[in-house]
Each structure stands twice: as C-alpha cells, then as structure tokens.
Amino acid sequence: MMIDKVNYVSPVNNLQSTKRSNNVANSQRTSDEISVSEEAKAAAEAMYLKQVSDETPDIRQDLVEEIKLKIQDPNFFSDATIAATADRILSAYGL
C-alpha cells in the first residue's frame, strides 16, 4: 500500500509552489549602527572604576614600611625635612 498524500496535502507540491526572489539588487542595503547614551557611558566608566577599586588594596604595605623606616632614622626629622613638609602642605592648599 502506498500513501500519496497526508491529510490531502502533498508536501512536494508546497515546496514546488514556493517562489524565490533573485532580485537582490532591488533590496535596500542598510548599515547597522548603535548609539550609546552619555548616561550609559558614565555607568560603564563607574562600573570599571569600581572594579579597579575592588582589586586595589586599601593600604599599600610597601609605602607604609618605607615610611616606618624613615621615621626610625634619627636624621629624618631635621629642620630641612620639617620645612620641606610644611612647604608641601601649604602648596597643596594653594598658600
């Protein structure tokens, strides 16, 4: 026994009646583009800065150790060092 049609529809006829469009030249070619808002750019930068701050230690032990060694040196607190420190503090405040 041979079944020619399923539910009275021939699948081969459906494929044969499909029309193809070879007219690609008439279709409009458009380019894709994306625009990012300033708010989104600021949010991305904030996310990046948060990631960097999370990965950076709060205390830089190498600098702490260096300063501890300088303070232990009896010659560190000379008049020249104190004057230089005072000048740097004043210049930081614009004075």
Biopython code that builds the backbone (N, CA, C, O; Angstrom):
import numpy as np
from Bio.PDB.StructureBuilder import StructureBuilder

atoms = [
    (1, "MET", "N", (0.845, -1.174, 0.000)),
    (1, "MET", "CA", (0.000, 0.000, 0.000)),
    (1, "MET", "C", (0.889, 1.235, 0.000)),
    (1, "MET", "O", (1.880, 1.289, 0.728)),
    (2, "MET", "N", (0.543, 2.215, -0.804)),
    (2, "MET", "CA", (1.322, 3.436, -0.954)),
    (2, "MET", "C", (0.460, 4.619, -0.529)),
    (2, "MET", "O", (-0.694, 4.744, -0.939)),
    (3, "ILE", "N", (1.048, 5.494, 0.309)),
    (3, "ILE", "CA", (0.325, 6.696, 0.738)),
    (3, "ILE", "C", (0.878, 7.853, -0.073)),
    (3, "ILE", "O", (2.061, 8.181, 0.014)),
    (4, "ASP", "N", (0.008, 8.464, -0.859)),
    (4, "ASP", "CA", (0.437, 9.575, -1.704)),
    (4, "ASP", "C", (0.321, 10.916, -0.986)),
    (4, "ASP", "O", (1.171, 11.789, -1.157)),
    (5, "LYS", "N", (-0.709, 11.077, -0.200)),
    (5, "LYS", "CA", (-0.945, 12.363, 0.438)),
    (5, "LYS", "C", (-1.233, 12.160, 1.914)),
    (5, "LYS", "O", (-1.844, 11.172, 2.322)),
    (6, "VAL", "N", (-0.775, 13.123, 2.704)),
    (6, "VAL", "CA", (-1.076, 13.113, 4.114)),
    (6, "VAL", "C", (-2.061, 14.242, 4.355)),
    (6, "VAL", "O", (-1.766, 15.402, 4.068)),
    (7, "ASN", "N", (-3.221, 13.909, 4.878)),
    (7, "ASN", "CA", (-4.295, 14.887, 5.110)),
    (7, "ASN", "C", (-4.621, 15.681, 3.850)),
    (7, "ASN", "O", (-4.912, 16.875, 3.920)),
    (8, "TYR", "N", (-4.572, 15.047, 2.757)),
    (8, "TYR", "CA", (-4.909, 15.610, 1.459)),
    (8, "TYR", "C", (-4.002, 16.773, 1.031)),
    (8, "TYR", "O", (-4.400, 17.597, 0.207)),
    (9, "VAL", "N", (-2.798, 16.838, 1.583)),
    (9, "VAL", "CA", (-1.831, 17.869, 1.201)),
    (9, "VAL", "C", (-0.540, 17.165, 0.826)),
    (9, "VAL", "O", (-0.032, 16.335, 1.580)),
    (10, "SER", "N", (-0.027, 17.492, -0.311)),
    (10, "SER", "CA", (1.214, 16.885, -0.755)),
    (10, "SER", "C", (2.374, 17.814, -0.387)),
    (10, "SER", "O", (2.396, 18.955, -0.847)),
    (11, "PRO", "N", (3.332, 17.369, 0.420)),
    (11, "PRO", "CA", (4.459, 18.221, 0.798)),
    (11, "PRO", "C", (5.310, 18.647, -0.400)),
    (11, "PRO", "O", (5.894, 19.730, -0.384)),
    (12, "VAL", "N", (5.385, 17.828, -1.413)),
    (12, "VAL", "CA", (6.176, 18.168, -2.585)),
    (12, "VAL", "C", (5.542, 19.344, -3.325)),
    (12, "VAL", "O", (6.256, 20.217, -3.818)),
    (13, "ASN", "N", (4.243, 19.377, -3.407)),
    (13, "ASN", "CA", (3.572, 20.486, -4.080)),
    (13, "ASN", "C", (3.811, 21.806, -3.345)),
    (13, "ASN", "O", (3.951, 22.849, -3.984)),
    (14, "ASN", "N", (3.859, 21.773, -2.025)),
    (14, "ASN", "CA", (4.108, 23.002, -1.266)),
    (14, "ASN", "C", (5.483, 23.573, -1.565)),
    (14, "ASN", "O", (5.634, 24.789, -1.684)),
    (15, "LEU", "N", (6.481, 22.719, -1.687)),
    (15, "LEU", "CA", (7.825, 23.187, -1.983)),
    (15, "LEU", "C", (7.955, 23.682, -3.415)),
    (15, "LEU", "O", (8.687, 24.635, -3.685)),
    (16, "GLN", "N", (7.257, 23.048, -4.313)),
    (16, "GLN", "CA", (7.359, 23.434, -5.717)),
    (16, "GLN", "C", (6.664, 24.775, -5.979)),
    (16, "GLN", "O", (7.050, 25.498, -6.898)),
    (17, "SER", "N", (5.674, 25.104, -5.206)),
    (17, "SER", "CA", (4.967, 26.338, -5.455)),
    (17, "SER", "C", (5.608, 27.546, -4.768)),
    (17, "SER", "O", (5.128, 28.670, -4.915)),
    (18, "THR", "N", (6.669, 27.322, -4.033)),
    (18, "THR", "CA", (7.353, 28.423, -3.362)),
    (18, "THR", "C", (8.124, 29.228, -4.391)),
    (18, "THR", "O", (8.877, 28.681, -5.196)),
    (19, "LYS", "N", (7.923, 30.534, -4.350)),
    (19, "LYS", "CA", (8.626, 31.409, -5.297)),
    (19, "LYS", "C", (9.844, 31.991, -4.605)),
    (19, "LYS", "O", (9.792, 32.393, -3.443)),
    (20, "ARG", "N", (10.915, 32.026, -5.329)),
    (20, "ARG", "CA", (12.140, 32.581, -4.798)),
    (20, "ARG", "C", (12.388, 33.940, -5.436)),
    (20, "ARG", "O", (12.066, 34.180, -6.600)),
    (21, "SER", "N", (12.956, 34.794, -4.652)),
    (21, "SER", "CA", (13.271, 36.123, -5.157)),
    (21, "SER", "C", (14.763, 36.204, -5.416)),
    (21, "SER", "O", (15.573, 36.142, -4.491)),
    (22, "ASN", "N", (15.108, 36.340, -6.668)),
    (22, "ASN", "CA", (16.503, 36.501, -7.042)),
    (22, "ASN", "C", (16.833, 37.967, -7.254)),
    (22, "ASN", "O", (17.916, 38.299, -7.736)),
    (23, "ASN", "N", (15.942, 38.812, -6.911)),
    (23, "ASN", "CA", (16.091, 40.231, -7.156)),
    (23, "ASN", "C", (16.740, 40.896, -5.939)),
    (23, "ASN", "O", (16.099, 41.697, -5.258)),
    (24, "VAL", "N", (17.996, 40.574, -5.664)),
    (24, "VAL", "CA", (18.703, 41.086, -4.505)),
    (24, "VAL", "C", (19.119, 42.539, -4.734)),
    (24, "VAL", "O", (19.226, 43.312, -3.782)),
    (25, "ALA", "N", (19.352, 42.905, -5.975)),
    (25, "ALA", "CA", (19.819, 44.256, -6.277)),
    (25, "ALA", "C", (18.776, 45.309, -5.915)),
    (25, "ALA", "O", (19.133, 46.441, -5.588)),
    (26, "ASN", "N", (17.508, 44.958, -5.966)),
    (26, "ASN", "CA", (16.453, 45.924, -5.659)),
    (26, "ASN", "C", (16.232, 46.117, -4.167)),
    (26, "ASN", "O", (15.619, 47.099, -3.750)),
    (27, "SER", "N", (16.719, 45.197, -3.373)),
    (27, "SER", "CA", (16.520, 45.348, -1.936)),
    (27, "SER", "C", (17.440, 46.439, -1.417)),
    (27, "SER", "O", (18.555, 46.612, -1.909)),
    (28, "GLN", "N", (16.976, 47.156, -0.442)),
    (28, "GLN", "CA", (17.758, 48.254, 0.109)),
    (28, "GLN", "C", (18.787, 47.700, 1.080)),
    (28, "GLN", "O", (18.471, 46.905, 1.965)),
    (29, "ARG", "N", (19.987, 48.125, 0.900)),
    (29, "ARG", "CA", (21.052, 47.717, 1.807)),
    (29, "ARG", "C", (21.225, 48.814, 2.842)),
    (29, "ARG", "O", (21.480, 49.971, 2.509)),
    (30, "THR", "N", (21.084, 48.439, 4.076)),
    (30, "THR", "CA", (21.243, 49.405, 5.158)),
    (30, "THR", "C", (22.384, 48.964, 6.046)),
    (30, "THR", "O", (22.694, 47.777, 6.146)),
    (31, "SER", "N", (22.992, 49.918, 6.676)),
    (31, "SER", "CA", (24.064, 49.579, 7.600)),
    (31, "SER", "C", (23.520, 49.657, 9.017)),
    (31, "SER", "O", (22.672, 50.491, 9.334)),
    (32, "ASP", "N", (24.018, 48.786, 9.839)),
    (32, "ASP", "CA", (23.616, 48.778, 11.241)),
    (32, "ASP", "C", (24.448, 49.796, 11.994)),
    (32, "ASP", "O", (25.628, 49.987, 11.700)),
    (33, "GLU", "N", (23.848, 50.431, 12.939)),
    (33, "GLU", "CA", (24.585, 51.342, 13.794)),
    (33, "GLU", "C", (23.994, 51.307, 15.187)),
    (33, "GLU", "O", (22.846, 50.915, 15.396)),
    (34, "ILE", "N", (24.806, 51.723, 16.116)),
    (34, "ILE", "CA", (24.385, 51.722, 17.509)),
    (34, "ILE", "C", (24.820, 53.044, 18.120)),
    (34, "ILE", "O", (25.880, 53.577, 17.793)),
    (35, "SER", "N", (24.006, 53.552, 18.991)),
    (35, "SER", "CA", (24.388, 54.770, 19.699)),
    (35, "SER", "C", (24.259, 54.498, 21.196)),
    (35, "SER", "O", (23.306, 53.871, 21.659)),
    (36, "VAL", "N", (25.241, 54.985, 21.925)),
    (36, "VAL", "CA", (25.286, 54.759, 23.361)),
    (36, "VAL", "C", (25.096, 56.109, 24.038)),
    (36, "VAL", "O", (25.792, 57.075, 23.723)),
    (37, "SER", "N", (24.165, 56.168, 24.953)),
    (37, "SER", "CA", (23.874, 57.425, 25.629)),
    (37, "SER", "C", (25.010, 57.804, 26.574)),
    (37, "SER", "O", (25.808, 56.964, 26.990)),
    (38, "GLU", "N", (25.056, 59.081, 26.896)),
    (38, "GLU", "CA", (26.071, 59.556, 27.836)),
    (38, "GLU", "C", (25.877, 58.911, 29.206)),
    (38, "GLU", "O", (26.846, 58.636, 29.913)),
    (39, "GLU", "N", (24.630, 58.674, 29.570)),
    (39, "GLU", "CA", (24.330, 58.025, 30.849)),
    (39, "GLU", "C", (24.901, 56.607, 30.887)),
    (39, "GLU", "O", (25.447, 56.178, 31.903)),
    (40, "ALA", "N", (24.770, 55.883, 29.771)),
    (40, "ALA", "CA", (25.306, 54.523, 29.705)),
    (40, "ALA", "C", (26.829, 54.533, 29.738)),
    (40, "ALA", "O", (27.445, 53.662, 30.353)),
    (41, "LYS", "N", (27.442, 55.527, 29.071)),
    (41, "LYS", "CA", (28.901, 55.637, 29.106)),
    (41, "LYS", "C", (29.379, 55.917, 30.527)),
    (41, "LYS", "O", (30.364, 55.335, 30.982)),
    (42, "ALA", "N", (28.682, 56.808, 31.226)),
    (42, "ALA", "CA", (29.058, 57.129, 32.611)),
    (42, "ALA", "C", (28.884, 55.914, 33.510)),
    (42, "ALA", "O", (29.706, 55.674, 34.395)),
    (43, "ALA", "N", (27.820, 55.145, 33.290)),
    (43, "ALA", "CA", (27.596, 53.938, 34.093)),
    (43, "ALA", "C", (28.685, 52.900, 33.832)),
    (43, "ALA", "O", (29.132, 52.228, 34.761)),
    (44, "ALA", "N", (29.113, 52.763, 32.581)),
    (44, "ALA", "CA", (30.175, 51.814, 32.248)),
    (44, "ALA", "C", (31.491, 52.242, 32.885)),
    (44, "ALA", "O", (32.236, 51.406, 33.395)),
    (45, "GLU", "N", (31.779, 53.539, 32.858)),
    (45, "GLU", "CA", (33.004, 54.028, 33.483)),
    (45, "GLU", "C", (32.968, 53.826, 34.991)),
    (45, "GLU", "O", (33.974, 53.449, 35.592)),
    (46, "ALA", "N", (31.807, 54.076, 35.610)),
    (46, "ALA", "CA", (31.675, 53.871, 37.052)),
    (46, "ALA", "C", (31.869, 52.401, 37.404)),
    (46, "ALA", "O", (32.494, 52.082, 38.416)),
    (47, "MET", "N", (31.341, 51.509, 36.581)),
    (47, "MET", "CA", (31.495, 50.075, 36.828)),
    (47, "MET", "C", (32.965, 49.674, 36.717)),
    (47, "MET", "O", (33.459, 48.872, 37.509)),
    (48, "TYR", "N", (33.659, 50.241, 35.725)),
    (48, "TYR", "CA", (35.083, 49.942, 35.562)),
    (48, "TYR", "C", (35.890, 50.451, 36.753)),
    (48, "TYR", "O", (36.754, 49.742, 37.270)),
    (49, "LEU", "N", (35.607, 51.682, 37.190)),
    (49, "LEU", "CA", (36.331, 52.242, 38.326)),
    (49, "LEU", "C", (36.065, 51.469, 39.606)),
    (49, "LEU", "O", (36.959, 51.314, 40.437)),
    (50, "LYS", "N", (34.837, 50.981, 39.770)),
    (50, "LYS", "CA", (34.519, 50.164, 40.949)),
    (50, "LYS", "C", (35.312, 48.862, 40.919)),
    (50, "LYS", "O", (35.826, 48.413, 41.943)),
    (51, "GLN", "N", (35.404, 48.263, 39.739)),
    (51, "GLN", "CA", (36.163, 47.023, 39.612)),
    (51, "GLN", "C", (37.640, 47.263, 39.946)),
    (51, "GLN", "O", (38.259, 46.457, 40.640)),
    (52, "VAL", "N", (38.196, 48.366, 39.455)),
    (52, "VAL", "CA", (39.596, 48.677, 39.742)),
    (52, "VAL", "C", (39.791, 48.911, 41.238)),
    (52, "VAL", "O", (40.767, 48.439, 41.822)),
    (53, "SER", "N", (38.856, 49.645, 41.861)),
    (53, "SER", "CA", (38.991, 49.916, 43.297)),
    (53, "SER", "C", (38.828, 48.645, 44.124)),
    (53, "SER", "O", (39.463, 48.500, 45.169)),
    (54, "ASP", "N", (37.987, 47.728, 43.667)),
    (54, "ASP", "CA", (37.831, 46.457, 44.386)),
    (54, "ASP", "C", (39.108, 45.613, 44.308)),
    (54, "ASP", "O", (39.425, 44.868, 45.235)),
    (55, "GLU", "N", (39.835, 45.738, 43.196)),
    (55, "GLU", "CA", (41.038, 44.941, 43.008)),
    (55, "GLU", "C", (42.281, 45.579, 43.633)),
    (55, "GLU", "O", (43.303, 44.912, 43.795)),
    (56, "THR", "N", (42.199, 46.856, 43.982)),
    (56, "THR", "CA", (43.340, 47.574, 44.548)),
    (56, "THR", "C", (43.268, 47.505, 46.070)),
    (56, "THR", "O", (42.218, 47.780, 46.651)),
    (57, "PRO", "N", (44.362, 47.144, 46.716)),
    (57, "PRO", "CA", (44.326, 47.086, 48.181)),
    (57, "PRO", "C", (44.168, 48.482, 48.782)),
    (57, "PRO", "O", (44.636, 49.466, 48.209)),
    (58, "ASP", "N", (43.505, 48.563, 49.939)),
    (58, "ASP", "CA", (43.275, 49.837, 50.601)),
    (58, "ASP", "C", (44.559, 50.414, 51.178)),
    (58, "ASP", "O", (44.745, 51.631, 51.181)),
    (59, "ILE", "N", (45.428, 49.571, 51.656)),
    (59, "ILE", "CA", (46.677, 50.014, 52.284)),
    (59, "ILE", "C", (47.835, 49.462, 51.469)),
    (59, "ILE", "O", (47.924, 48.260, 51.217)),
    (60, "ARG", "N", (48.709, 50.353, 51.067)),
    (60, "ARG", "CA", (49.897, 49.924, 50.333)),
    (60, "ARG", "C", (51.010, 49.660, 51.333)),
    (60, "ARG", "O", (51.700, 50.574, 51.785)),
    (61, "GLN", "N", (51.164, 48.406, 51.661)),
    (61, "GLN", "CA", (52.120, 47.998, 52.691)),
    (61, "GLN", "C", (53.543, 48.420, 52.353)),
    (61, "GLN", "O", (54.315, 48.737, 53.257)),
    (62, "ASP", "N", (53.907, 48.432, 51.081)),
    (62, "ASP", "CA", (55.271, 48.807, 50.722)),
    (62, "ASP", "C", (55.568, 50.254, 51.107)),
    (62, "ASP", "O", (56.667, 50.558, 51.572)),
    (63, "LEU", "N", (54.596, 51.152, 50.917)),
    (63, "LEU", "CA", (54.793, 52.547, 51.310)),
    (63, "LEU", "C", (54.783, 52.716, 52.827)),
    (63, "LEU", "O", (55.527, 53.533, 53.369)),
    (64, "VAL", "N", (53.948, 51.951, 53.500)),
    (64, "VAL", "CA", (53.894, 52.026, 54.960)),
    (64, "VAL", "C", (55.235, 51.607, 55.552)),
    (64, "VAL", "O", (55.741, 52.264, 56.462)),
    (65, "GLU", "N", (55.807, 50.535, 55.052)),
    (65, "GLU", "CA", (57.091, 50.054, 55.553)),
    (65, "GLU", "C", (58.198, 51.067, 55.263)),
    (65, "GLU", "O", (59.075, 51.286, 56.099)),
    (66, "GLU", "N", (58.158, 51.684, 54.084)),
    (66, "GLU", "CA", (59.165, 52.683, 53.732)),
    (66, "GLU", "C", (59.101, 53.880, 54.678)),
    (66, "GLU", "O", (60.137, 54.385, 55.109)),
    (67, "ILE", "N", (57.907, 54.329, 54.996)),
    (67, "ILE", "CA", (57.752, 55.472, 55.903)),
    (67, "ILE", "C", (58.172, 55.095, 57.325)),
    (67, "ILE", "O", (58.799, 55.895, 58.019)),
    (68, "LYS", "N", (57.834, 53.893, 57.754)),
    (68, "LYS", "CA", (58.257, 53.449, 59.091)),
    (68, "LYS", "C", (59.776, 53.465, 59.218)),
    (68, "LYS", "O", (60.314, 53.872, 60.248)),
    (69, "LEU", "N", (60.464, 53.020, 58.168)),
    (69, "LEU", "CA", (61.927, 53.023, 58.197)),
    (69, "LEU", "C", (62.472, 54.447, 58.231)),
    (69, "LEU", "O", (63.453, 54.712, 58.925)),
    (70, "LYS", "N", (61.857, 55.357, 57.499)),
    (70, "LYS", "CA", (62.312, 56.744, 57.504)),
    (70, "LYS", "C", (62.102, 57.393, 58.870)),
    (70, "LYS", "O", (62.956, 58.151, 59.330)),
    (71, "ILE", "N", (60.995, 57.111, 59.513)),
    (71, "ILE", "CA", (60.701, 57.702, 60.824)),
    (71, "ILE", "C", (61.679, 57.190, 61.880)),
    (71, "ILE", "O", (62.051, 57.934, 62.787)),
    (72, "GLN", "N", (62.092, 55.941, 61.773)),
    (72, "GLN", "CA", (63.040, 55.374, 62.742)),
    (72, "GLN", "C", (64.429, 56.000, 62.616)),
    (72, "GLN", "O", (65.219, 55.956, 63.559)),
    (73, "ASP", "N", (64.725, 56.577, 61.461)),
    (73, "ASP", "CA", (66.028, 57.223, 61.255)),
    (73, "ASP", "C", (66.063, 58.533, 62.046)),
    (73, "ASP", "O", (65.211, 59.396, 61.836)),
    (74, "PRO", "N", (67.023, 58.694, 62.940)),
    (74, "PRO", "CA", (67.062, 59.913, 63.764)),
    (74, "PRO", "C", (67.335, 61.178, 62.954)),
    (74, "PRO", "O", (66.989, 62.271, 63.401)),
    (75, "ASN", "N", (67.930, 61.063, 61.806)),
    (75, "ASN", "CA", (68.228, 62.234, 60.985)),
    (75, "ASN", "C", (67.043, 62.661, 60.109)),
    (75, "ASN", "O", (67.112, 63.676, 59.416)),
    (76, "PHE", "N", (65.985, 61.900, 60.144)),
    (76, "PHE", "CA", (64.842, 62.193, 59.276)),
    (76, "PHE", "C", (64.150, 63.489, 59.680)),
    (76, "PHE", "O", (63.770, 64.282, 58.819)),
    (77, "PHE", "N", (63.984, 63.710, 60.979)),
    (77, "PHE", "CA", (63.283, 64.899, 61.450)),
    (77, "PHE", "C", (64.246, 66.079, 61.615)),
    (77, "PHE", "O", (64.378, 66.631, 62.707)),
    (78, "SER", "N", (64.895, 66.448, 60.557)),
    (78, "SER", "CA", (65.778, 67.616, 60.589)),
    (78, "SER", "C", (64.958, 68.863, 60.247)),
    (78, "SER", "O", (63.810, 68.769, 59.813)),
    (79, "ASP", "N", (65.563, 70.009, 60.448)),
    (79, "ASP", "CA", (64.869, 71.261, 60.131)),
    (79, "ASP", "C", (64.515, 71.339, 58.644)),
    (79, "ASP", "O", (63.463, 71.863, 58.276)),
    (80, "ALA", "N", (65.392, 70.819, 57.803)),
    (80, "ALA", "CA", (65.139, 70.847, 56.357)),
    (80, "ALA", "C", (63.933, 69.975, 55.988)),
    (80, "ALA", "O", (63.115, 70.362, 55.153)),
    (81, "THR", "N", (63.831, 68.825, 56.599)),
    (81, "THR", "CA", (62.704, 67.928, 56.323)),
    (81, "THR", "C", (61.401, 68.541, 56.807)),
    (81, "THR", "O", (60.390, 68.478, 56.107)),
    (82, "ILE", "N", (61.410, 69.123, 57.976)),
    (82, "ILE", "CA", (60.197, 69.750, 58.525)),
    (82, "ILE", "C", (59.783, 70.935, 57.664)),
    (82, "ILE", "O", (58.593, 71.116, 57.405)),
    (83, "ALA", "N", (60.735, 71.744, 57.216)),
    (83, "ALA", "CA", (60.429, 72.894, 56.364)),
    (83, "ALA", "C", (59.891, 72.447, 55.011)),
    (83, "ALA", "O", (58.953, 73.049, 54.488)),
    (84, "ALA", "N", (60.474, 71.401, 54.444)),
    (84, "ALA", "CA", (60.010, 70.881, 53.154)),
    (84, "ALA", "C", (58.590, 70.336, 53.274)),
    (84, "ALA", "O", (57.763, 70.541, 52.386)),
    (85, "THR", "N", (58.315, 69.647, 54.368)),
    (85, "THR", "CA", (56.973, 69.109, 54.602)),
    (85, "THR", "C", (55.962, 70.238, 54.760)),
    (85, "THR", "O", (54.865, 70.178, 54.205)),
    (86, "ALA", "N", (56.332, 71.266, 55.516)),
    (86, "ALA", "CA", (55.435, 72.411, 55.703)),
    (86, "ALA", "C", (55.176, 73.112, 54.374)),
    (86, "ALA", "O", (54.045, 73.512, 54.096)),
    (87, "ASP", "N", (56.201, 73.264, 53.561)),
    (87, "ASP", "CA", (56.031, 73.901, 52.250)),
    (87, "ASP", "C", (55.097, 73.093, 51.352)),
    (87, "ASP", "O", (54.278, 73.663, 50.630)),
    (88, "ARG", "N", (55.218, 71.784, 51.395)),
    (88, "ARG", "CA", (54.353, 70.921, 50.564)),
    (88, "ARG", "C", (52.907, 70.992, 51.023)),
    (88, "ARG", "O", (51.987, 70.978, 50.205)),
    (89, "ILE", "N", (52.712, 71.068, 52.320)),
    (89, "ILE", "CA", (51.326, 71.180, 52.853)),
    (89, "ILE", "C", (50.724, 72.510, 52.433)),
    (89, "ILE", "O", (49.579, 72.559, 51.983)),
    (90, "LEU", "N", (51.484, 73.584, 52.575)),
    (90, "LEU", "CA", (50.977, 74.896, 52.189)),
    (90, "LEU", "C", (50.702, 74.989, 50.694)),
    (90, "LEU", "O", (49.702, 75.579, 50.286)),
    (91, "SER", "N", (51.575, 74.415, 49.876)),
    (91, "SER", "CA", (51.342, 74.455, 48.434)),
    (91, "SER", "C", (50.154, 73.588, 48.025)),
    (91, "SER", "O", (49.491, 73.878, 47.029)),
    (92, "ALA", "N", (49.882, 72.536, 48.779)),
    (92, "ALA", "CA", (48.708, 71.700, 48.490)),
    (92, "ALA", "C", (47.415, 72.474, 48.711)),
    (92, "ALA", "O", (46.414, 72.221, 48.041)),
    (93, "TYR", "N", (47.435, 73.422, 49.653)),
    (93, "TYR", "CA", (46.267, 74.254, 49.904)),
    (93, "TYR", "C", (46.298, 75.555, 49.124)),
    (93, "TYR", "O", (45.428, 76.409, 49.296)),
    (94, "GLY", "N", (47.297, 75.709, 48.267)),
    (94, "GLY", "CA", (47.383, 76.893, 47.431)),
    (94, "GLY", "C", (47.874, 78.124, 48.160)),
    (94, "GLY", "O", (47.615, 79.243, 47.718)),
    (95, "LEU", "N", (48.564, 77.949, 49.246)),
    (95, "LEU", "CA", (49.086, 79.084, 50.009)),
    (95, "LEU", "C", (50.546, 79.313, 49.761)),
    (95, "LEU", "O", (51.132, 80.234, 50.331)),
]
sb = StructureBuilder()
sb.init_structure("model")
sb.init_model(0)
sb.init_chain("A")
sb.init_seg("    ")
for serial, (resi, resn, name, xyz) in enumerate(atoms, 1):
    if name == "N":
        sb.init_residue(resn, " ", resi, " ")
    sb.init_atom(name, np.array(xyz, "f"), 0.0, 1.0, " ", f" {name:<3s}", serial, name[0])
structure = sb.get_structure()
